[in-house]
Each structure stands twice: as C-alpha cells, then as structure tokens.
Amino acid sequence: MTGELRQRVVVQPGGIIVIQSPELIPGAPAEVVVVQGTPPSVSLPLARLIGAAKGSFTTPAEVDAFINQERDAWVLGVVDSGDS
C-alpha cells in the first residue's frame, strides 16, 4: 500500500488506539500520527431544565395552583358575562 489511510478512532482506557484495515500489509513499515480531537462534552439531562427558566414552575404543586387559579378565573368570567 502506498498512500494514506485515515480512520477515526476512540482512544481506549490506557491510551490504546486500534487501527485495522485489509489495506495494511503485514510486516510493512508504517508511520502513525495521532491528532487528538476535543473530548465530547458532557450532556446534561433535560430534566435539569424543568423549572430553570424565568416564570417556570418548579414543583407539581405550583402547576396545580396555577391551573386552579386560571380555571377559577375562567369560570367566574363566564358566569359574570352571562349576568350582564
């Protein structure tokens, strides 16, 4: 084989990198250059975002209280508009 072989690999524990290809000739000399990328960022669970934004509910009790308040306002509004 003459030329270049490129593979993307994941560095294993202990700094081990495995490269396999049928194009490689057993016993032939080869030069290996490792260009290390940045490790993947740790993703945060989406559940961590619940209640984090301004105006968000942080507990189920807050949601229930808001829904009850809105329901009461709507029901009272319908009753009031019927009396007019």
VEXDREN-2710 file (C-alpha; in Angstrom, 1 decimal):
% VEXDREN-2710
k/r/px/py/pz
1/MET/0.0/0.0/0.0
2/THR/1.3/3.4/-0.9
3/GLY/-0.5/6.5/0.3
4/GLU/-2.5/7.4/3.3
5/LEU/-5.1/5.6/5.4
6/ARG/-7.3/7.7/7.6
7/GLN/-9.6/6.3/10.4
8/ARG/-11.5/7.9/13.2
9/VAL/-11.0/6.0/16.4
10/VAL/-11.8/6.4/20.1
11/VAL/-9.0/6.3/22.5
12/GLN/-9.5/3.4/24.8
13/PRO/-8.5/3.4/28.5
14/GLY/-4.8/3.4/29.0
15/GLY/-4.3/5.5/25.8
16/ILE/-4.8/2.5/23.5
17/ILE/-5.7/3.1/19.9
18/VAL/-6.6/0.3/17.5
19/ILE/-6.2/0.6/13.7
20/GLN/-7.3/-2.2/11.5
21/SER/-7.5/-2.3/7.7
22/PRO/-7.2/-5.0/5.0
23/GLU/-5.1/-2.4/3.0
24/LEU/-2.3/-2.7/5.6
25/ILE/0.5/-5.1/4.5
26/PRO/1.8/-7.3/7.3
27/GLY/5.4/-6.6/8.1
28/ALA/5.5/-3.2/6.1
29/PRO/6.8/-0.2/8.0
30/ALA/4.2/2.5/8.8
31/GLU/4.2/5.9/10.4
32/VAL/1.3/6.8/12.7
33/VAL/0.4/10.3/13.6
34/VAL/-2.3/10.9/16.2
35/VAL/-4.3/14.2/16.1
36/GLN/-6.4/14.2/19.2
37/GLY/-9.8/16.0/19.0
38/THR/-11.6/17.5/21.8
39/PRO/-13.5/15.1/24.0
40/PRO/-17.3/15.1/23.7
41/SER/-19.0/17.5/26.1
42/VAL/-21.0/16.0/28.9
43/SER/-24.6/16.5/28.2
44/LEU/-26.9/17.5/30.9
45/PRO/-30.2/15.6/31.4
46/LEU/-33.2/17.6/30.1
47/ALA/-35.0/17.1/33.4
48/ARG/-32.5/19.5/34.9
49/LEU/-34.0/22.3/32.8
50/ILE/-37.5/21.9/34.3
51/GLY/-38.3/25.0/36.4
52/ALA/-35.0/26.7/35.5
53/ALA/-36.4/29.4/33.1
54/LYS/-37.9/32.6/34.4
55/GLY/-41.6/32.1/35.1
56/SER/-41.4/28.3/35.1
57/PHE/-43.0/26.1/37.6
58/THR/-40.6/24.3/39.9
59/THR/-43.0/21.8/41.5
60/PRO/-46.2/20.0/40.5
61/ALA/-48.0/21.8/43.3
62/GLU/-47.2/25.2/41.7
63/VAL/-48.6/23.9/38.4
64/ASP/-51.8/22.7/40.1
65/ALA/-52.2/26.0/41.9
66/PHE/-51.8/27.9/38.6
67/ILE/-54.3/25.7/36.7
68/ASN/-56.8/26.0/39.5
69/GLN/-56.4/29.8/39.6
70/GLU/-56.8/30.0/35.8
71/ARG/-59.9/27.7/35.9
72/ASP/-61.5/29.7/38.6
73/ALA/-60.8/33.0/36.7
74/TRP/-62.3/31.5/33.5
75/VAL/-65.4/30.0/35.3
76/LEU/-66.1/33.3/37.1
77/GLY/-65.6/35.2/33.9
78/VAL/-68.2/33.1/32.1
79/VAL/-70.7/33.5/35.0
80/ASP/-70.1/37.3/35.1
81/SER/-70.6/37.7/31.3
82/GLY/-73.8/35.7/31.5
83/ASP/-75.3/38.1/34.1
84/SER/-74.6/41.2/32.0
END
